[in-house]
């Protein structure tokens, strides 16, 4: 069953680095899993909200400093310095 976003007033921002051995998509899903204390099977697929191949291409480009999108009640920002930042939607 997909994770229902928790009450955003009790949620905190979450940030983590992207490991050299993982894709951006893996890092985003891992960050949400940690923030929500959920298993991967509990989350809606990331491809419901973003094209994973495009996300990988865009974030590997030097022309883009960050990419942001909404996923499971979070504003997800992938930064040019290999960070994933989750901010609860308000």
SEMIZA-905458 format. One record per residue: y negated, x negated, z negated of N, C-alpha, C in turn; residue in one letter. Coordinates in steps of 0.05 Angstrom, whole numbers, plus 5000, padded with zeros to 4 digits. Layout:
! residues N
YXZYXZYXZA;...
//
This chain:
! residues 90
502349835000500050005000497549825000X;495649875017493149715019491649714993X;490249504987488549484964486149654967X;485549814948483049964948480949794934X;478649764946476649594933476049704905X;475949514886475349584859472449664856X;471749764833468949834827467349584831X;465449584849463949344856462149254833X;461549424814459949334791461449144773X;464049154773465648984755466748734770X;466148714796467148494812465148264813X;466148024814464447794816464647674844X;462747504850462947354875465147144872X;466247064894468446864893468046674916X;468546414911468146214931470446014930X;471245914954473345714955472945554980X;474045314980474045145004476245215023X;476045135047478145165067479644905069X;482144915063483844675063484144565091X;484544305093484944185120487544275133X;489344375117491944465128492144765132X;489944915130490045205134487945295153X;488445525165486545645184484445785168X;482245855182480046005170481146275161X;482746405178483846665171485646655146X;487246445144488846405120487146375095X;484946225098483146185075481846435067X;480946605086479646855080481647035065X;484047065075486047245062486747135035X;487046875032487646755006485446804986X;482946784995480646834977480647124967X;481147314985481247594977483547644959X;485847524965488147554947487547464919X;486247234917485447124890483447304877X;481347384891479247544879480347814870X;482247934885483348194878485848174862X;486847934857489447894843491548064857X;491748034883493548194899495348014916X;497548124925499347994944498448044973X;499247884991498447925019499448195029X;501748285021502748545030501048775020X;499348725000497648934989495048965005X;494348775022491848775036492148895064X;490049025073489849105101489848845118X;491048845141490948605158488048535165X;487548275165484848185171484048265200X;485948285218485348355246484348645248X;484448795227483249065228480149045229X;479048825220476148795218474948565235X;476648375242475548145257477748025274X;477047935298478847795316479347515305X;481747465296482347205283481946965302X;482746995327482346775346479446715350X;477846925352474946895356473746765331X;474646855307473646735282474246435281X;476646365289477346075289475645915308X;475146025332473545885352470645865344X;469546085333466746085325466245885302X;467945885283467545715259468145425265X;469545365287469945085294467744975311X;465845145318463645065335461344945318X;460144735328457844615314455344785318X;455344975336453045135342452645365322X;454645425305454445645286454645535258X;452645605241452745505213454245685194X;454545945201456146125185456746385200X;458846515192459646775203460146955180X;459347205182459647405160460747665171X;462447795155463548055162464448185136X;464948445138465848605114468848635115X;470148605091473048625089473748705061X;475048935058476049035033473949045010X;471549135017469549154996467948904991X;468348695007466948445004465348385029X;463148255026461748125048462947845048X;464347775070465647515072463947335090X;463247105079461746905095463446655097X;463846565121465146305126462946115135X;462645905119460345725124461245485140X;459245355151459645115167460744875152X;460444885125461544665109464244745097X;465744905112468544975105468845115078X;467145325074467345485050467745775058X;469145925040469346215043468046325018X;465946495023464446615001464846915002X;465747034981466147324979463947434960X;462547634970460547764953461148064954X;461448184930462048474930459948634944X;460848824960458849004973457649184953X;455149244957453749424938453349694949X;
//
